[in-house]
Amino acid sequence: MGGRAVTQVLSVASEVAPVIKTGGLADVAGALPAALAPFGVTMRTLMPGYPQAMRMLEDAQPVAQFQDCFGGHADLLAGKAGGLDLLVLDAPHLFERGGGPYLADAGTDWPDNPERFAALSWVASEIANGAIEGWQPDIVHCHDWQAGLAPYYIARSPAADRVKTIITVHNIAFQGLAPAWKMGALKIAPVDFTPDGMEYWGQISALKAGLVFADWLTTVSPTYAAELMTAEFGMGLEGVMRARRDSFTGILNGIDEQVWSPATDPAITPYKAARGKASNKAALRKEFGLRQADGPLCVVVSRLTEQKGLDLLIEALPTLLDRGGQLALLGSGDKGLEAAFQRAAGPDVGVRIGYDEALSHRMMAGGDAILVPSRFEPCGLTQLYGLRYGAIPLVALTGGLADTVVAANPASMAHQVATGIQFHPVTAAALADALNRLCDLYADPDRWTKMQRNAMSQPVGWDQSAARYAELYESLLAAR
Ligand SMILES: Nc1ncnc2c1ncn2[C@@H]1O[C@H](COP(=O)(O)OP(=O)(O)O[C@H]2O[C@H](CO)[C@@H](O)[C@H](O)[C@H]2O)[C@@H](O)[C@H]1O
């Protein structure tokens, strides 16, 4: 790149697609290295040695070892998986177990989660301090609470003068709390366990440690960045976010345009223009056992949690059905919500409880609209998939949903920039009203196809955002 020195970045994440994924964090952590490569950034990704990671890792080479890594021996392995340059923390006492990355099969947190992710963070700091012969990062880029202690350990280490740290907030609802008595076990000095440090109402907060000790903070959209500084969205950390406002920016997520490409997607009948959606829609109806209908086929692909506002959809559903609309939902999570959707299932409502990547592609291809009624949404990825696949996003006016969907109104329609529908406040009544607006637009084929065209041509890839991360890295290094 024009003689410019290559910036070496260590990305630290608890889930990385395609190796392991429970949500959008994995997509972003998995996409960043390739997105940043054209900008002269070499990114290696440190992740836990879950069984899935150990199975997928190719050409594994031990590059460091730790005799006592939070209660047991650990090896750091360098290797490849899914095109990624990975550093995998092989610590069987912490990561070799069934269940999910954070939860046991019973759905409860692993009791040693504080130690498991403190270990990941501490190894990031060891790497910053030269644990791997022949490679050291200039920047350590941490994701969410699981990597939150890394900026702290680094700040209290010799690397502090040389290595810059960033923490990206993907979801402030998870703060990585641990009881104060674990301070010693987590290698936290009592002097740092204060309200100005990482103390949060008497507990240790790994996320707050990251927010306080990192050189720079980011989150995944400009609107969510502003929201995080308010009591409504900051979940008790708004004061910390405000205190750091001069070192805090919102950078939108992109999506992987190779994986999410209606023209080449192997999971669907490929199409270039929205009219090619018809056969995918017919197939999707069949797959969900839905009858013919005149209204829009709406889809939802989501974790079923309070955040996603899908309880509001249960309430507003009759409005959609009265207008001849239909719903196909894929998701899992909250048992009450799962049951509520299963009760609503019928000839116009199809429900699939579970996690199914290929089906999520077929839903974007076959759906007329994608519904995202989130109470808060740092960025959101499914509305971006919807845009690319011509499934019109109907979204709550919040966070990244506000930044990525251009609401249909006379002016935006006239300028051919309208790509979706937004509603506010985030209530069942406002959602029902938005569903009515969706049905009105759908009933007007001229306006509907124009919107689909606008949606499918809206940029949703990584180019712009990767450039912003690269600029951020450069400016931090220039300030050393
Ligand atoms: N049942 C299922 N089957 C198949 N696929 C499923 C699925 N349920 C969810 N997914 C997939 O998981 C991902 C979810 O990503 P989102 O960004 O929409 O939300 P999430 O809250 O997980 O991420 C958090 O981090 C991301 C990344 O920064 C932010 O965009 C977001 O706002 C924030 O809440 C998408 O790729 C989606 O398709």
The ligand as an SDF file (V2000), in Angstrom:
LIG
                    3D

 38 41  0  0  0  0  0  0  0  0999 V2000
  -32.2870  -18.4530   14.6580 N   0  0  0  0  0  0  0  0  0  0  0  0
  -31.3520  -18.0010   13.8570 C   0  0  0  0  0  0  0  0  0  0  0  0
  -30.9330  -18.7160   12.7970 N   0  0  0  0  0  0  0  0  0  0  0  0
  -29.9730  -18.2480   11.9630 C   0  0  0  0  0  0  0  0  0  0  0  0
  -29.3580  -17.0690   12.1330 N   0  0  0  0  0  0  0  0  0  0  0  0
  -29.7240  -16.3130   13.1800 C   0  0  0  0  0  0  0  0  0  0  0  0
  -30.7290  -16.7210   14.0830 C   0  0  0  0  0  0  0  0  0  0  0  0
  -30.8810  -15.7690   15.0300 N   0  0  0  0  0  0  0  0  0  0  0  0
  -30.0140  -14.7990   14.7310 C   0  0  0  0  0  0  0  0  0  0  0  0
  -29.3080  -15.1190   13.6130 N   0  0  0  0  0  0  0  0  0  0  0  0
  -28.2330  -14.3570   12.9810 C   0  0  0  0  0  0  0  0  0  0  0  0
  -27.4250  -13.8030   14.0180 O   0  0  0  0  0  0  0  0  0  0  0  0
  -27.0320  -12.4840   13.6640 C   0  0  0  0  0  0  0  0  0  0  0  0
  -27.6570  -11.5010   14.6290 C   0  0  0  0  0  0  0  0  0  0  0  0
  -27.0380  -10.2720   14.4740 O   0  0  0  0  0  0  0  0  0  0  0  0
  -27.7210   -8.9060   14.8830 P   0  0  0  0  0  0  0  0  0  0  0  0
  -26.7370   -7.8530   14.5610 O   0  0  0  0  0  0  0  0  0  0  0  0
  -29.0330   -8.7910   14.2040 O   0  0  0  0  0  0  0  0  0  0  0  0
  -28.0500   -9.0200   16.4390 O   0  0  0  0  0  0  0  0  0  0  0  0
  -27.2690   -9.3960   17.8130 P   0  0  0  0  0  0  0  0  0  0  0  0
  -28.1480   -8.8190   18.8360 O   0  0  0  0  0  0  0  0  0  0  0  0
  -26.9840  -10.8300   17.8620 O   0  0  0  0  0  0  0  0  0  0  0  0
  -25.8700   -8.6260   17.7340 O   0  0  0  0  0  0  0  0  0  0  0  0
  -25.2780   -7.5600   18.4980 C   0  0  0  0  0  0  0  0  0  0  0  0
  -24.0300   -7.2870   17.8200 O   0  0  0  0  0  0  0  0  0  0  0  0
  -24.2190   -6.9510   16.4600 C   0  0  0  0  0  0  0  0  0  0  0  0
  -22.8280   -6.7970   15.8560 C   0  0  0  0  0  0  0  0  0  0  0  0
  -22.2230   -5.5940   16.2000 O   0  0  0  0  0  0  0  0  0  0  0  0
  -25.0620   -5.7010   16.2940 C   0  0  0  0  0  0  0  0  0  0  0  0
  -25.3360   -5.5130   14.9180 O   0  0  0  0  0  0  0  0  0  0  0  0
  -26.3720   -5.8510   17.0600 C   0  0  0  0  0  0  0  0  0  0  0  0
  -27.0950   -4.6330   17.0130 O   0  0  0  0  0  0  0  0  0  0  0  0
  -26.0810   -6.2690   18.4880 C   0  0  0  0  0  0  0  0  0  0  0  0
  -27.2730   -6.4100   19.2510 O   0  0  0  0  0  0  0  0  0  0  0  0
  -27.4830  -12.2830   12.2350 C   0  0  0  0  0  0  0  0  0  0  0  0
  -26.4640  -12.7220   11.3810 O   0  0  0  0  0  0  0  0  0  0  0  0
  -28.7030  -13.2070   12.1450 C   0  0  0  0  0  0  0  0  0  0  0  0
  -28.9980  -13.6020   10.8350 O   0  0  0  0  0  0  0  0  0  0  0  0
  1  2  1  0
  2  3  1  0
  2  7  2  0
  3  4  2  0
  4  5  1  0
  5  6  2  0
  6  7  1  0
  6 10  1  0
  7  8  1  0
  8  9  2  0
  9 10  1  0
 10 11  1  0
 11 12  1  0
 11 37  1  0
 12 13  1  0
 13 14  1  0
 13 35  1  0
 14 15  1  0
 15 16  1  0
 16 17  2  0
 16 18  1  0
 16 19  1  0
 19 20  1  0
 20 21  2  0
 20 22  1  0
 20 23  1  0
 23 24  1  0
 24 25  1  0
 24 33  1  0
 25 26  1  0
 26 27  1  0
 26 29  1  0
 27 28  1  0
 29 30  1  0
 29 31  1  0
 31 32  1  0
 31 33  1  0
 33 34  1  0
 35 36  1  0
 35 37  1  0
 37 38  1  0
M  END
$$$$
